[in-house]
């Protein structure tokens, strides 16, 4: 479970879409406040998913090969297959023409804090969050290791935007220039990043879930 959560949390954090949008959000008027709202909403979504799963299992993982355990593994397998199929589809399409910033992203300078919260919901990679929730079915809340694993998952999944928020808070001048360059790099390699993250995460979920189902 621990390794699964590390891989899923890292994949969530490195997603190019929300990172690019977050950088634009920070560059707007009152960007730090909007960024904080984005982060808190993003984190709240993860906590709610995990808390819901723990509530359903009562913090006690189902026995191996039980109906609940098998359903959770099947869900992870399904997510893995979807990610692999999506990544392979984008890989087969090959490189596309350089992207322009979508119009809705270009208008972020006029969004409110409420819209920033909605953006966090919209850009959350819900397929990977679902995989994380299916993994948490195995969580034994009486174990300190489980608590550390869950805290690490939250930190990893929020890490990229949290680091950028702190950078912009304590070094605003340097952050503005560096994050602008980072956004350009992200947008120029967006398709490649999506392919790599989708394939690697999907293949891991497929392999791990299949192994658990057949052994």
C-alpha distance (Angstrom), angle and dihedral (degrees) to the residues before:
residue distance angle dihedral
X1 . . .
X2 3.80 . .
X3 3.80 94.9 .
X4 3.81 91.2 45.2
X5 3.80 91.4 53.8
X6 3.81 91.8 47.7
X7 3.81 91.9 52.0
X8 3.81 94.4 44.3
X9 3.80 93.5 44.5
X10 3.80 91.8 50.1
X11 3.80 91.9 48.2
X12 3.81 91.0 50.6
X13 3.80 91.8 49.7
X14 3.80 95.1 49.2
X15 3.81 96.4 51.2
X16 3.82 107.5 131.1
X17 3.80 99.0 -145.6
X18 3.77 99.8 62.3
X19 3.80 93.4 38.1
X20 3.80 92.2 54.6
X21 3.80 91.5 46.8
X22 3.80 91.7 47.1
X23 3.80 92.2 54.1
X24 3.80 90.0 52.6
X25 3.79 89.5 47.7
X26 3.81 91.4 54.0
X27 3.80 90.9 52.5
X28 3.81 92.9 58.9
X29 3.78 129.4 90.3
X30 3.83 107.9 -71.5
X31 3.79 86.6 7.0
X32 3.79 94.7 158.0
X33 3.80 91.5 57.9
X34 3.80 92.2 46.7
X35 3.79 89.7 46.8
X36 3.79 90.9 51.9
X37 3.81 90.9 50.5
X38 3.81 89.2 49.8
X39 3.82 91.5 50.9
X40 3.80 94.7 46.7
X41 3.81 91.4 48.6
X42 3.81 91.7 46.1
X43 3.81 91.0 50.3
X44 3.81 93.3 43.9
X45 3.81 90.2 55.8
X46 3.80 91.1 54.3
X47 3.79 93.0 45.4
X48 3.81 92.1 49.3
X49 3.81 92.4 51.4
X50 3.80 92.6 48.4
X51 3.80 93.0 42.9
X52 3.80 90.7 50.2
X53 3.79 91.9 53.0
X54 3.81 92.7 46.3
X55 3.81 89.5 49.0
X56 3.81 90.8 52.3
X57 3.81 93.1 49.1
X58 3.82 93.5 36.9
X59 3.80 87.1 -130.5
X60 3.81 90.9 -68.3
X61 3.83 114.7 112.2
X62 3.81 115.0 -131.0
X63 3.76 118.2 -110.2
X64 3.78 118.9 -90.8
X65 3.83 114.4 -81.6
X66 3.79 92.2 9.1
X67 3.79 118.0 138.9
X68 3.82 92.1 -101.8
X69 3.79 93.9 47.8
X70 3.80 92.6 46.9
X71 3.81 91.8 48.4
X72 3.82 91.3 51.9
X73 3.79 91.8 49.8
X74 3.80 90.9 46.6
X75 3.80 89.2 52.6
X76 3.81 91.2 51.5
X77 3.78 90.0 47.4
X78 3.81 91.0 51.2
X79 3.80 91.9 50.0
X80 3.79 89.9 48.6
X81 3.80 92.0 51.6
X82 3.80 91.1 49.2
X83 3.81 91.9 49.8
X84 3.80 92.8 48.3
X85 3.81 91.8 47.7
X86 3.79 91.9 48.4
X87 3.80 93.5 46.4
X88 3.79 92.4 47.8
X89 3.80 90.9 47.9
X90 3.80 91.5 54.4
X91 3.81 91.4 43.9
X92 3.80 92.1 53.0
X93 3.79 90.7 50.4
X94 3.77 87.8 61.9
X95 3.79 126.4 -153.3
X96 3.76 116.7 -22.2
X97 3.75 130.2 -150.6
X98 3.79 115.1 -77.1
X99 3.76 109.4 -75.8
X100 3.75 125.3 -119.9
X101 3.76 117.9 -142.4
X102 3.82 106.5 -90.8
X103 3.79 113.8 -108.6
X104 3.79 92.8 -118.8
X105 3.82 90.2 55.4
X106 3.78 91.8 47.2
X107 3.81 88.4 57.9
X108 3.80 94.4 57.8
X109 3.80 90.3 105.8
X110 3.80 87.5 75.0
X111 3.80 99.9 45.8
X112 3.79 124.9 113.1
X113 3.78 128.2 -133.2
X114 3.81 88.2 -99.6
X115 3.78 89.9 56.1
X116 3.81 89.5 49.6
X117 3.80 87.9 56.6
X118 3.79 90.6 49.8
X119 3.78 89.7 49.3
X120 3.80 89.9 56.5
X121 3.80 89.5 54.5
X122 3.81 92.6 46.3
X123 3.81 96.0 48.4
X124 3.79 98.2 42.2
X125 3.86 107.7 116.9
X126 3.77 93.2 -123.7
X127 3.80 95.5 -177.0
X128 3.80 90.6 61.5
X129 3.80 91.3 42.4
X130 3.81 87.7 54.0
X131 3.80 89.1 52.2
X132 3.78 88.6 51.3
X133 3.79 90.8 50.5
X134 3.81 91.3 50.2
X135 3.80 88.8 51.1
X136 3.82 92.3 51.7
X137 3.81 88.6 61.4
X138 3.81 84.2 82.2
X139 3.82 92.6 54.6
X140 3.79 117.2 125.1
X141 3.78 103.2 -158.6
X142 3.79 92.2 -165.0
X143 3.81 89.1 69.2
X144 3.80 123.0 85.6
X145 3.80 88.9 -148.4
X146 3.80 89.7 61.8
X147 3.80 91.8 51.9
X148 3.82 91.1 51.1
X149 3.82 90.6 46.6
X150 3.80 92.3 52.9
X151 3.81 93.4 46.4
X152 3.80 88.9 49.2
X153 3.80 90.1 50.7
X154 3.80 91.9 52.9
X155 3.80 91.5 46.8
X156 3.80 94.7 47.0
X157 3.81 94.4 45.6
X158 3.81 90.9 50.9
X159 3.80 96.7 33.8
X160 3.79 102.0 101.5
X161 3.81 96.6 51.0
X162 3.80 92.3 39.7
X163 3.81 91.9 54.2
X164 3.80 91.3 48.6
X165 3.81 91.4 48.9
X166 3.80 91.8 51.4
X167 3.81 91.7 45.3
X168 3.79 91.4 51.9
X169 3.82 90.4 46.8
X170 3.79 98.8 51.6
X171 3.83 101.2 29.1
X172 3.83 105.3 25.5
X173 3.81 97.8 162.3
X174 3.78 96.1 49.0
X175 3.79 92.1 39.1
X176 3.80 94.0 56.1
X177 3.80 92.8 57.4
X178 3.80 96.9 38.4
X179 3.79 95.0 46.1
X180 3.80 91.1 48.2
X181 3.81 88.7 55.9
X182 3.78 90.3 45.8
X183 3.80 91.1 52.6
X184 3.80 91.1 52.1
X185 3.80 89.9 50.7
X186 3.81 91.8 48.0
X187 3.80 93.4 49.5
X188 3.81 93.1 46.9
X189 3.82 91.2 52.7
X190 3.80 98.8 32.1
X191 3.80 97.3 117.4
X192 3.80 93.2 46.8
X193 3.79 91.4 49.6
X194 3.80 92.2 49.9
X195 3.81 91.2 49.5
X196 3.80 94.0 49.4
X197 3.80 95.4 44.6
X198 3.81 93.4 44.8
X199 3.80 95.4 47.4
X200 3.80 97.6 42.7
X201 3.79 95.2 44.6
X202 3.80 93.2 40.9
X203 3.79 94.2 49.0
X204 3.79 91.1 49.0
X205 3.81 92.1 50.7
X206 3.80 92.4 46.9
X207 3.81 93.7 48.0
X208 3.80 95.8 43.7
X209 3.80 95.4 44.1
X210 3.80 93.3 46.1
X211 3.79 91.2 50.4
X212 3.80 91.9 50.1
X213 3.80 91.9 47.7
X214 3.80 96.4 51.1
X215 3.80 100.0 39.6
